[in-house]
């Protein structure tokens, strides 16, 4: 049985669980489900706002979380969490609906019972569209600004990192794990180790190849790094850490004037997928392969990002300009 009243929880969470048990008199199973869903959400929020750099979201320590952290939560954060449960944790639709119900209960308590928040963000939540929760991403113009800012840092490594994120849609762990031997310059592709230790092929376009060649030219001149198999290395000539890559992205976003938009390394993955869908010829099945998604339901999020694409498709129909003619006499 779960320890529902623990020193590892913030006090307001323990009090909420007690409310469900004593006042609402819910079943033990229901309380445990609400507790697990709410605790996971709080860990997600704390990780997003404090950059804990945890390999596993469940390892995030939320004991120091306060009501001030809860007051800053918006409906966009909730949508982001629902997308996270689909993309990273492979939750099915039924499970995501349950999490929405759990969060409605939690925020209702925080607002109407505990009076610890001024506004319930779930009031603006459209429960009909959990699959269409829109992840944050950069527009094409913003992506170009980010690349330009990265190129101006005089770091061919950092520019290469940003280029791979924006063109390949890879995960942070996949990028950090790349070894030089994983790259096939003859076929313009590389192998990365995805979720569940599954290898997948990432194809490299001209921008990626150019950025890799520029960076590798510099890297080969570093004699001390000759024995390091990792593609991207730190200033200490070892495999670059996830946190260092996050710092590079954060710094480059600031140089590009794009900080404060909630963009992270994972949001660059969303950006790559969105640009491929909006401007490329990738259909939903191809996009699923490109991103290494296990379920197509996860990939479907990108088909809802831009309704203008649907309008343009209708307008470009070859029959769109046909008008009724006059009847022959």
N, C-alpha and C positions, 0 to 999 in steps of 0.2 A: 504493500500500500504506500502511496506517495506521502511524503511529509509535507502536508499542506500549510503548516504553520512553522516556518523555519527562519533561523537567523540569516539564512542566505537570501531571503526575500526582503524587499523594502516593506516598511511597516504598513503602508497603505494597501499593499497586496494581501498581506495577512489579514488585515481588517476586512477587506472585501470578501475573502474566502469565508471568514467567520459570519459575515452578513448572509452569504448564500446558505450557510448551514443552519444558523439559528433563526433568522428572520424569514428567509425564503423557504427553508426546510426542503431543499432539493435533495435528490438521491445522491449517495456517495459517488456513483459513477458519473453523474452529470457534473457534480462539483469538480471532480478530477479532470474532466474534459475542459471545463471552463478555465480551471487553473493552468493546465498545460498550454492551452491556446493563448491565454493572456500573458503568461510568463514568457513564452516564445516571442510574442509581439514586443514585450518590454525589452527583451534581450536584443531584438532586431533594431529597435529604436535607439537603444543605448550604444549599440555598435556603430550605427550610422552617424550618430551625433558626436561620438567621442573617439572614433577611429581606433577601436581596441585591437584591430589586426588579429582577431581570433581566427584560427583555422576552422573551427566549428562554432557556429552561432550559439549552440547550447552551452558552450564554455564561458560565455560572457558573464561577468560578475555584475549583478544589478543591485547589490546591497546599498550602494550609495545613491541610487536613483531617488529623486525627490519629486514632489508635486509640481515644482517649477518645470521639470522635464516633461511632465504630462501636459501642462498648460501650453507648451510649444507645439504639440502634435496637431497636424492638420489632416484634412481628409486625403490630401495627396500622399501623406505618409502611410495612411491605411491602405490606399490603393497600391502603393509601392510594396507594402508587406504582403498583400494578397498575391501580387505578381511574383514576389520572392518565393512564396510557398509553392507556386506552380513551377517556376523556372529552376530553383535550386533544390527544393525538397520534393519535387515531383508529386505534389498533392493533387488529387483528383478534384473535380468540381464539387462533389458532395462534401469533401473535407474542407474546401475553401468556404463554402456556405456556412459550415458549422463555425469556422473561425470568425466569420462576420457576425454571427449570432453572439458568440462569446464576447467580442469587442463591443457590440451594442450594449450588452448587459454590464460590462465593466465601466464604460463611459457614462452610462445612465446612473450607475452607483456613484461615481466620482462627482457627477454634476448635481444630482437631485438628493442624494443621501449624505454623502460626505462633504459636499459643498467645497471641494478642493479645486475645481476648475470653473471657469466662467462660461464656457461654451462647450457643448458636446459635438465633437467633430463628426460623429456618426450621423448627425441629423442631415448632413449634406451628402451622405453616402447613398449611392444608387445600387441597391442590392441586386438589381436585375443585370448588372454588368460586371460581375467579378472577373470574368474572362477578358473583358475589354479594358481592365485597369491600365491606364496609360503610363508606361515607364518614362522617366525623364531621358531626354536625348538632345544632342546638338543638331542644329539645322546644318544644311550644306555650307552656308556662309560662315557659320560659327566654327565648323570643322576646319575650313580653310584658314580661318584666323588662328586656330589652335596650332595647325601645322606650321604656319608662318612664324608664330611666336616660338615654337620649338626649334625651328631652323636658325633663329637669331640667337640662340643660347650658345652657339659654337660647340655644341655637343652632338656629334654624329650618333652617339649611342641613344641619347634621349629622343632625337628626331626619329630614329629607327623604331624605338619603342612606341611612340605616338602613332607612327605610320602603320605599324602592324595592328595596333588596337583598332584604328579607324577603318582599315581595309579588310581585315580578316575576321573581326568579331570574336576574337579569342578571349578566354577567361584569364584572369590575373595569374592563377596557378599554372595555366598552360604556357603562358609567356615566360614566366620565371623558370620553368622546367625545360625549356628548349636547350638542346645541345647542338653544337656546330654540326656534328655528324647527322643530325636529323634533317638537315636542309639538302634538298636535291636541286642544284642549280641547272641541271640538264632538263629536268621536267618542270622546273619552276613550282616546286611544292615542298612541304615539310610535314613531318609527323609530329603531333603533339599528344601528350598524355592527358586525356580529358577526365571527366568525373567517372568514378568507379574504376579507375585505372584502365580505361578503354582508350586505345590509340585511335586517332582519327587523322585524316589527311586534310591539310589546309593548303589551298592553292594560292600562289603568290602572283600578283599582277606586277606590271612594270614599276609602279611606285615602290612596292615592297622590295623588289630585286635591286633597284637603284639604291634604296636606303640601306639595305643589307650590305651591298658591295662597298659603299662609302664607309660604313661603320667597320666592316671586317678589315678594310685596308689599314685603318688606324689600330685596330685590335692586334693585327699581326706584327705591328711594330713594337708591341709591348712584350718584350722578351720574358718578363716575370710571369706573364699570364699564359705562356706557351703550353703548360701542362694542364690548364684548367679547361675541362670539356664544355662548360656552360657557354652559351652564346653571349648572354649579357652578364658582365662582371662589374663588381664594385670597384671603388678606388683602392681597395685592399687586394684586388685581383682574385676575388672569390666570386662564386655565383651571387648575383644580385638578390637581395631579399625582397619579399612582397612589399614590406613597408617602404623600402627605398623607392620602388617603382611608384607607389602611391604618392610619395612626396614629390617625385618628378612630375607626375600628372598634376598634382595640386599647384605646384610652382608654375608650371606652364599655363595652366588655366588662369592663374593670377596675372601673368604677363600678357595674356591675350584679352584681359578684361572680362573673363568669363567665370571668375570665382563668385561664390554666393548663389550659384544656380543649382547647387546640389549634385553636381556632376562628379562621379567617381570613376574608377577604372571599369567597374561593371556597367556604368552608364555609357561608357565609350563602346562597350559591346552592344548595348541597345542602339547606339548611334549607327554603328556599322550595319546592323541588321536592317534598321529603318532606311538608310540610304540605299542599300542593295535592293530593298523591296520597292522603294519609291522611284529610284532612278535607273535601276538595273533591270535585267530581264528575268530575275530569279522568281520562280513561283514558290508556292508555299512548301512543296515537297523538297525543292532544291535548297530553300532556306533552312529547312529542318536539318538537312545533311551538313550544310555549311556551318551551322551553329552547334552541331553535335547534340541536338535535343533528343531525348528518349521518346517523348510523346509529342505528336503534332499539335495537341491542344496548347502546349506551351508556345509553339511557334505562331499560332493563330493570332496572338496578341498584336503582331506587326501588321496584320491585314486590316486592323481597325484604326491604325494610327492616323491615316490621312484620307478623309472622305473625298477630298478634292481629286484623288486618283480615280475614284469611281466616276465622278462627274466627267473628268477628262476622257475616260474610256468610252463613256456614252457619246460624248461630243465627237470623238474621233471615228465613230462607226461610219463606214463608207455610205451608209444610207441616211446619215444625219441631215444631208442637204437636200434630200428629195422632197419636192413639193407636189401636191396634187395638181395634175394637169387638167386641161379642158376636155370635156367629153367630145368624142368625134361625132360629127353630124352624119 
